[in-house]
Amino acid sequence: MFERTRRRNWRVRVDWRLSLSLVGTVLKWLVVPLLLPLAIAVYDGSDVVPFAATILTTAVVGAGLESLSDERDLHAREAFLMVSLTWLAVAVVGALPMVLAGTGALAEPDNALFESMSGITTTGATVMVDFSAHSRAVMMWRQLIQWLGGLGILVLATAILSQLSVAGAQLMETETQTRDVNKLTPRISETAGILFRIYVGLTLAQVAVLYAFRLVGIAPEMTLYDAVAHAFTTISTSGFSPRPESIAAFSPAVQWAVIPFMAVGATSFVLIYLVLRGDTGRLSRSDEFRFYVGVLGFFSIAVAAVLTLDATFPGNVEATVRHSVFQVVSITTTTGYASTDFDLWSASAKHLLFVCMFIGGMAGSTTCSIKALRWLVVLKAFRRDLFVAGHPEVVRPVRLSGRVVDEQTIRDMYAYTLVSLMFFIAATIFVVMDTSRVGFRIGEFEAMGAAAATFFNVGPGFGVAGPFESYETFPTTTKLAMTALMWVGRIEIIPVLVVLTPSYWLS
């Protein structure tokens, strides 16, 4: 009797109408970027129906959802739901033009959803096989949703997740030495405006650099369309390319030029903002930045050394260094571009790149994966624990950029890292079991690479998921599971797990 009474008294504790209303606002504004591929379709004389229909549908659905609530003050419970649903909703909208265009692999709804989720989560894994089958408008939309995903995660990480103690906000505050990292300015809208201007400025800078190579004759294959398309997916550390050969389609000069933009995209935008204000000393004082640069340098040298010792690698010294640095930066920052088919490299070189998948760039950037900041804290805490084990009388706090890190924060970093690795292991097991169920042959290392590439939002893996291959060959159930992995991994796991907890909904 008591149990039945308690159940009858349960009530929903989440203002889901507010969450859906804010999702509707996001969808309503998504009409604006849809105008770019629509304009390209009009200019090229290609089919405009996919984009016109998507604009109309998105506007109507967005306005309908927005009308569910007049409230605009976002609380923690509603924020978790809004964050989770927004990425799903935008992925569905992003898939609509691809399905409506009805060409190539993207005509299939499961493939279109995979591609769109890969785009909005800045993963870069693709199911496309015949790139020439798709119009320039569809290809530009594919690039644009990655740029939007990178911008969205910047605002999300600094303005929303930081208030929910997700994305290492406490440590971003310590590292950047700001009093409140989620408020570079007194209002979230102003903070978003600052991030937007920096993001757009870096994008335009890359467009100018890439197209300048064409104007001076260094890279005649780099059209203005290519320059814009690749700038969209470099600063966002995303990795989609309208070329099936990725960055390998362009000259070595272009490949060298792309490297620093990938690295900057994975650098904390809070730190970039402070440096742009004239405080260049922040770079030298930031333990995370030094660790991030050190990781890129160490693995670049290690991969170059392995390739140099590999008698089968055909490159000269310049090519060896270029491909090593490019692929290490690309994989570590989770951009996922390819300057060459690294799946043909030796096992040692591929395993080094595999390790890079788990690192990621700095917190507060467009990058994915576990992130350098968490690894730095975990390593510092582990070294501290080893020292204290031999000197139990000593109290030795963990310091980051000269400041003491709270012990609860350290436990959070340990927990997040462990949960991430557990998700990766579970995903690998599922990929192996699901593919074997339908007779799809895949090796263990390939399965690990595919699981890591999707969950950590890296993009390309190895073997059947290699840089010049396609995820289209995976079974539908595996692709749907990978779509979910990209979603969960991009929004830092916690929001999805919280929303799936019964106690979150009921009291």
Backbone hydrogen bonds, N-H to C=O, Kabsch-Sander energy under -0.5 kcal/mol:
donor,donor_aa,acceptor,acceptor_aa,energy
5,T,1,M,-2.5
6,R,2,F,-2.5
7,R,3,E,-2.0
8,R,4,R,-2.0
9,N,5,T,-1.4
10,W,6,R,-0.5
10,W,7,R,-1.0
13,R,505,W,-3.2
14,V,505,W,-0.5
16,W,14,V,-1.9
18,L,15,D,-0.6
19,S,15,D,-1.6
20,L,16,W,-2.7
21,S,17,R,-2.2
22,L,18,L,-2.2
23,V,19,S,-2.0
24,G,20,L,-2.4
25,T,21,S,-1.7
26,V,22,L,-1.9
27,L,23,V,-2.4
28,K,24,G,-2.6
29,W,25,T,-2.0
30,L,26,V,-1.1
31,V,28,K,-1.1
32,V,29,W,-1.4
34,L,30,L,-1.2
35,L,31,V,-0.6
35,L,32,V,-1.5
36,L,33,P,-1.2
38,L,34,L,-1.4
39,A,35,L,-2.3
40,I,36,L,-2.1
41,A,37,P,-2.4
42,V,38,L,-2.2
43,Y,39,A,-2.6
44,D,40,I,-2.8
45,G,41,A,-1.2
46,S,41,A,-1.7
51,F,48,V,-0.5
52,A,48,V,-2.7
53,A,49,V,-3.0
54,T,50,P,-1.2
55,I,51,F,-2.5
56,L,52,A,-2.2
57,T,53,A,-2.5
58,T,54,T,-2.8
59,A,55,I,-2.3
60,V,56,L,-2.2
61,V,57,T,-2.7
62,G,58,T,-2.7
63,A,59,A,-2.3
64,G,60,V,-2.3
65,L,61,V,-2.6
66,E,62,G,-2.4
67,S,63,A,-1.4
68,L,65,L,-1.7
69,S,66,E,-1.0
74,L,72,R,-0.8
75,H,73,D,-0.6
79,A,75,H,-2.4
80,F,76,A,-2.1
81,L,77,R,-1.6
82,M,78,E,-2.7
83,V,79,A,-2.8
84,S,80,F,-1.9
85,L,81,L,-2.6
86,T,82,M,-2.5
87,W,83,V,-1.5
88,L,84,S,-1.2
89,A,85,L,-3.1
90,V,86,T,-2.7
91,A,87,W,-1.6
92,V,88,L,-2.0
93,V,89,A,-2.3
94,G,90,V,-2.8
95,A,91,A,-1.3
96,L,92,V,-1.0
96,L,93,V,-0.7
98,M,94,G,-0.5
99,V,95,A,-2.2
100,L,96,L,-2.9
101,A,97,P,-1.9
102,G,98,M,-0.9
102,G,99,V,-0.6
103,T,98,M,-0.5
106,L,103,T,-0.5
107,A,104,G,-1.4
108,E,105,A,-1.4
112,A,108,E,-2.7
113,L,109,P,-2.6
114,F,110,D,-2.0
115,E,111,N,-2.8
116,S,112,A,-2.7
117,M,113,L,-2.9
118,S,114,F,-2.6
119,G,115,E,-1.7
120,I,116,S,-2.9
121,T,117,M,-2.0
122,T,119,G,-1.7
123,T,118,S,-2.8
124,G,118,S,-0.9
131,F,129,V,-0.9
133,A,130,D,-1.3
134,H,131,F,-1.4
139,M,135,S,-2.2
140,M,136,R,-2.4
141,W,137,A,-2.2
142,R,138,V,-2.1
143,Q,139,M,-1.6
144,L,140,M,-2.9
145,I,141,W,-2.3
146,Q,142,R,-0.7
147,W,143,Q,-1.5
148,L,144,L,-2.5
149,G,145,I,-2.0
150,G,146,Q,-2.2
151,L,147,W,-2.0
152,G,148,L,-2.8
153,I,149,G,-2.2
154,L,150,G,-1.3
155,V,151,L,-2.0
156,L,152,G,-2.7
157,A,153,I,-2.7
158,T,154,L,-2.1
159,A,155,V,-2.5
160,I,155,V,-0.6
160,I,156,L,-1.7
161,L,156,L,-3.1
162,S,156,L,-0.5
162,S,157,A,-0.5
163,Q,160,I,-1.1
164,L,160,I,-0.8
164,L,161,L,-0.8
165,S,162,S,-0.9
166,V,161,L,-2.7
172,M,168,G,-2.2
173,E,169,A,-2.1
174,T,170,Q,-1.4
175,E,171,L,-3.2
176,T,172,M,-2.6
177,Q,173,E,-0.8
178,T,173,E,-1.1
183,K,180,D,-2.1
191,T,187,R,-1.9
192,A,188,I,-2.9
193,G,189,S,-1.8
194,I,190,E,-2.1
195,L,191,T,-2.4
196,F,192,A,-2.5
197,R,193,G,-2.2
198,I,194,I,-2.2
199,Y,195,L,-2.6
200,V,196,F,-2.9
201,G,197,R,-2.5
202,L,198,I,-2.5
203,T,199,Y,-1.9
204,L,200,V,-2.8
205,A,201,G,-2.1
206,Q,202,L,-2.0
207,V,203,T,-2.2
208,A,204,L,-2.4
209,V,205,A,-2.2
210,L,206,Q,-2.8
211,Y,207,V,-2.6
212,A,208,A,-1.8
213,F,209,V,-1.2
214,R,210,L,-0.8
215,L,211,Y,-1.9
216,V,212,A,-2.0
217,G,214,R,-1.0
218,I,213,F,-1.8
219,A,213,F,-1.9
222,M,219,A,-2.0
223,T,221,E,-1.3
227,A,223,T,-2.6
228,V,224,L,-2.5
229,A,225,Y,-2.7
230,H,226,D,-2.6
231,A,227,A,-1.8
232,F,228,V,-2.2
233,T,229,A,-1.0
234,T,230,H,-0.6
234,T,231,A,-0.8
235,I,231,A,-1.5
236,S,232,F,-0.5
237,T,234,T,-1.9
238,S,233,T,-1.6
239,G,233,T,-1.7
246,S,243,R,-1.9
248,A,245,E,-1.6
248,A,338,A,-1.3
249,A,246,S,-1.5
250,F,247,I,-1.9
254,V,251,S,-0.5
255,Q,251,S,-1.8
256,W,252,P,-2.5
257,A,253,A,-2.0
258,V,254,V,-1.9
259,I,255,Q,-1.2
261,F,257,A,-0.7
262,M,258,V,-2.1
263,A,259,I,-2.2
264,V,260,P,-2.4
265,G,261,F,-2.2
266,A,262,M,-1.2
267,T,264,V,-1.8
269,F,364,G,-2.7
272,I,268,S,-2.2
273,Y,269,F,-2.3
274,L,270,V,-2.0
275,V,271,L,-2.4
276,L,272,I,-2.7
277,R,273,Y,-1.2
278,G,275,V,-2.1
279,D,274,L,-1.9
280,T,278,G,-1.5
282,R,279,D,-1.5
283,L,280,T,-1.3
284,S,280,T,-0.6
285,R,281,G,-1.7
286,S,282,R,-1.1
286,S,283,L,-0.5
287,D,285,R,-0.8
290,R,286,S,-2.0
291,F,287,D,-2.4
292,Y,288,E,-2.9
293,V,289,F,-2.6
294,G,290,R,-2.3
295,V,291,F,-2.4
296,L,292,Y,-2.0
297,G,293,V,-2.4
298,F,294,G,-2.9
299,F,295,V,-2.4
300,S,296,L,-1.8
301,I,297,G,-2.2
302,A,298,F,-2.4
303,V,299,F,-2.7
304,A,300,S,-2.3
305,A,301,I,-2.4
306,V,302,A,-2.2
307,L,303,V,-2.6
308,T,304,A,-2.2
309,L,305,A,-1.8
310,D,306,V,-0.7
310,D,307,L,-0.5
311,A,309,L,-0.8
313,F,310,D,-1.4
320,T,316,N,-2.6
321,V,317,V,-2.5
322,R,318,E,-2.8
323,H,319,A,-2.7
324,S,320,T,-2.0
325,V,321,V,-2.8
326,F,322,R,-2.8
327,Q,323,H,-2.4
328,V,324,S,-2.2
329,V,325,V,-2.6
330,S,326,F,-2.8
331,I,327,Q,-2.5
332,T,328,V,-2.7
333,T,329,V,-2.2
334,T,331,I,-1.1
335,T,330,S,-1.9
336,G,330,S,-1.5
342,F,340,T,-1.7
344,L,341,D,-2.0
345,W,342,F,-1.4
350,K,346,S,-2.2
351,H,347,A,-2.2
352,L,348,S,-1.7
353,L,349,A,-1.9
354,F,350,K,-2.1
355,V,351,H,-1.9
356,C,352,L,-1.6
357,M,353,L,-1.0
357,M,354,F,-0.6
358,F,355,V,-1.5
359,I,356,C,-1.5
360,G,356,C,-0.9
362,M,266,A,-3.1
365,S,362,M,-0.8
366,T,265,G,-2.0
371,K,359,I,-1.6
372,A,361,G,-2.8
375,W,371,K,-1.6
376,L,372,A,-2.5
377,V,373,L,-2.1
378,V,374,R,-2.8
379,L,375,W,-2.6
380,K,376,L,-2.5
381,A,377,V,-2.9
382,F,378,V,-2.4
383,R,379,L,-2.4
384,R,380,K,-2.3
385,D,381,A,-2.5
386,L,382,F,-2.2
387,F,383,R,-2.0
388,V,384,R,-2.7
389,A,385,D,-2.0
390,G,386,L,-1.1
390,G,387,F,-0.6
391,H,387,F,-1.1
394,V,391,H,-2.3
396,R,394,V,-0.6
400,L,403,R,-3.3
403,R,400,L,-1.6
405,V,398,V,-3.3
410,I,406,D,-1.8
411,R,407,E,-2.2
412,D,408,Q,-2.1
413,M,409,T,-2.2
414,Y,410,I,-2.4
415,A,411,R,-2.7
416,Y,412,D,-2.8
417,T,413,M,-2.2
418,L,414,Y,-2.4
419,V,415,A,-2.8
420,S,416,Y,-2.6
421,L,417,T,-2.1
422,M,418,L,-2.3
423,F,419,V,-2.5
424,F,420,S,-2.2
425,I,421,L,-2.3
426,A,422,M,-2.6
427,A,423,F,-2.7
428,T,424,F,-2.4
429,I,425,I,-2.3
430,F,426,A,-2.3
431,V,427,A,-2.5
432,V,428,T,-2.4
433,M,429,I,-2.6
434,D,430,F,-3.3
435,T,431,V,-2.1
436,S,432,V,-1.9
437,R,433,M,-1.5
438,V,434,D,-0.8
438,V,435,T,-0.6
439,G,436,S,-1.0
440,F,435,T,-2.8
441,R,439,G,-0.6
447,A,443,G,-2.4
448,M,444,E,-2.5
449,G,445,F,-2.5
450,A,446,E,-2.5
451,A,447,A,-2.5
452,A,448,M,-2.6
453,A,449,G,-2.7
454,T,450,A,-1.7
455,F,451,A,-2.6
456,F,452,A,-2.3
457,N,454,T,-0.8
458,V,453,A,-1.9
459,G,453,A,-1.8
461,G,465,A,-3.9
465,A,462,F,-1.8
466,G,463,G,-2.1
469,E,466,G,-1.7
471,Y,126,T,-2.9
473,T,470,S,-0.9
474,F,471,Y,-1.6
479,K,475,P,-2.3
480,L,476,T,-2.5
481,A,477,T,-2.0
482,M,478,T,-2.4
483,T,479,K,-2.2
484,A,480,L,-1.9
485,L,481,A,-2.1
486,M,482,M,-2.4
487,W,483,T,-1.8
488,V,484,A,-2.7
489,G,485,L,-2.9
490,R,486,M,-2.0
491,I,487,W,-1.5
492,E,489,G,-1.2
493,I,488,V,-2.6
494,I,492,E,-4.0
497,L,493,I,-2.2
498,V,494,I,-2.9
499,V,495,P,-2.2
500,L,496,V,-1.7
501,T,498,V,-1.5
504,Y,501,T,-1.4
505,W,501,T,-0.7
505,W,502,P,-1.0
506,L,502,P,-1.9
507,S,11,R,-1.3
